[in-house]
Amino acid sequence: MAKHRGRGIAAIEYPTGMNQNGDPSQCWIKVKPDGRIDVFAGTADIGNGSKTIQSQIVAETIGVPYDWITYDNSNTDSSPMCTGTFASRATFVAGKAAEKAALQVKAKILEIAGKELEIDPADLEIVDGEVLAKGAPQTKISVADVAGAATFGHGELITGTGAQLKPYSAIVDPNRSICAISGTSSLGKRPSQAASSMIGRTLSSTHPRTVSRTRRCSSVRRLSQSR
């Protein structure tokens, strides 16, 4: 019986979030006088770990232990805006909003710590919940002491807000509805070769080869049907 040999290729492009209405997400962070950090967001955790990853983003960005973070998304009627939990956007879009808010908090902590230590904030860093002088780690102050000093000594509150929106698409080819969008895209492909003695039934596969690639980029191309 004749043996038939065939080759095929499958490809996938997986975009993150969507490019309608800007795909917005917001986040608000406050530091309590004891140094503990509250994160408020509207991302619903549907078992995908979004509360964990956003808490990790905040902790790592500021420079404090993960268990200092309390994440509150208990009421989406009054929480910061979030388009939804789908297409990995809870990490790549809502997580970016959390990072932006955390960067504001970090800058304020360093500012207050600079006043307390009489050191330029640019010469300070936060490591594991302590603000250290770069090159002289013995000169330090805890984030908890900084937060207390801000509230009760300087009359300030340490907070941060962040919002992430995608820019609207630039139309590259209006006739073919091709748009260049800003986002994150995963790309993958798998070529294979198979041999069969019967059409439609594969008896053996030879030289299967998988080539997969994930790319995170700032600009990807999207094909869509014009409406």
Buried (B, 14 or more C-beta within 10 A) or exposed (E): EEEBEEEEEEEEBEBBBBBEEBBBBBBBBBBBBEBBBBBBBBBBBEEBEBBEBBBBBBBEBBBBEEEBBEBEBEEBEEBBBBBBBEBBBBBBBBBBBBBBBBBBBBEBBBBBBBBBBEBEBEBBBBEEBBBBBEEEEEBBBBBBBBBBBBBEEEEBEBBBBBBBBBEEBEEEEEEEBBBBBBBBBBBBEBBBEBBBEEEEEEEEEEEEEEEEEEEEEEEBEBEEEEE
